Amino acid sequence: MIDISKKALALHKKNKGKIATLVTTPIKNKLDLSLAYTPGVAEVSRAIAKRKELVFDYTIKSHTVGIVTDGSAVLGLGNIGPEAALPVMEGKAALFKTFADLDAFPICLATQDTEEIISIVTAIAPVFGGINLEDISAPRCFEIEARLQNLGIPVMHDDQHGTAVVALAGLINAAKVAKRKLSSLRIVIVGAGAAGSAIAKLVSPLVSDVISVDSRGIIYKTRPGLEVYKLNLARITNKKNLKGSMQDALVGADVVIGVSTAGILSGKDIALMAPRPIVFAMANPMPEIMPDEAKKAGAFIVATGRSDFSNQINNSLSFPGIFKGAMASKATRITDEMKLAAARALANLVKKPASDKIIPGPFDRGVVNAVSSAVSKIAKRRS
């Protein structure tokens, strides 16, 4: 880890970041200048002024994503601010380009005021074909995303939905390998922030039950002091209104999905679960439980968020394809139906799922095309 840290610092210092602009229309002579800029560009502006939708045909809008953060929940580093968030957003932009050939740009805001963020994103939206909200802390992220759904372009908080899509894809194949029906699974989700809430909402209609757990224990409908978003979560989970600790929730559970903090799960916790349980320990850089400890305690399938273990649950598998498909079809928003289609497309890419291969890798062939095609089909069906 120390070696990687030193190499990463050296690489970023050498390259001054990871992205730069590229001129697609070379300007080498007066004619080029006249066409790309004045006087020729005036005709392009006139055309768009008459028919605003032509902006998708004549400008970068059709293939450009704004990656918006306030630096309040960056990776596992917490509230480190917009400047410190910039390297992560640059990395996200590099992934958009590498995997989906979309041009993305980091927008790191020096405000954590909900109303101000909504106002800023609304004001800059004319430039972009999609908005990727990133590393904004809960519960503000829920309201920000919800209130930006009428911009006329896809807006998605990737920490929520990108993670949920990949988790569901892994779960579909894990159920197959474990010879269990998806609809029969009882799932415990440890962590009720952005990712945990999104996973619960996407998965709940497909399984027997989901029980969400936060730092105070099981979330249930009548628990005192529930925030609005946790109350909404309680309404779609925990059908038996179970109360108690994380350990109480784990008794007899088929699956545990961790989107919480390092080391919060132990071998003793895994031993409380149903035989041959499925464990997704997705905290980064250190998971809720290390794979060897989980397997020693009886786990049949283990996934983490790390690339140095098998079964990496990483949202880089989902967001490039989701945005590519939504933007190519000129969808105005990303729906639950699109997310479900994306998850199924990802799962189907693994032709022979196994305990150590329930999800594709980010460099596996066809990932982005499969996801984007699935999303685009849904978008066209709804249009």
Sequence and secondary structure as in RCSB ss.txt:
>XXXX:A:sequence
MIDISKKALALHKKNKGKIATLVTTPIKNKLDLSLAYTPGVAEVSRAIAKRKELVFDYTIKSHTVGIVTDGSAVL
GLGNIGPEAALPVMEGKAALFKTFADLDAFPICLATQDTEEIISIVTAIAPVFGGINLEDISAPRCFEIEARLQN
LGIPVMHDDQHGTAVVALAGLINAAKVAKRKLSSLRIVIVGAGAAGSAIAKLVSPLVSDVISVDSRGIIYKTRPG
LEVYKLNLARITNKKNLKGSMQDALVGADVVIGVSTAGILSGKDIALMAPRPIVFAMANPMPEIMPDEAKKAGAF
IVATGRSDFSNQINNSLSFPGIFKGAMASKATRITDEMKLAAARALANLVKKPASDKIIPGPFDRGVVNAVSSAV
SKIAKRRS
>XXXX:A:secstr
 HHHHHHHHHHHHHHTSS     SS   SHHHHHHHSTTHHHHHHHHHHH GGGHHHHSGGGGEEEEEE SSSBT
TTBS HHHHHHHHHHHHHHHHHHHH  EEEEEE S   HHHHHHHHHHHGGG SEEEE S  TTHHHHHHHHTTT
SSS EEEHHHHHHHHHHHHHHHHHHHHTT  GGG EEEEE  SHHHHHHHHHHGGGSSEEEEEETTEE  TT TT
  HHHHHHHHHS TT   S HHHHHTT SEEEE S TT   HHHHHTSSSS EEEE  SSS SS HHHHHHTT S
EEEES TTSSSB  GGGTHHHHHHHHHHTT SS  HHHHHHHHHHHHHT SS BTTBSS  TTSTTHHHHHHHHH
HHHHHHH 
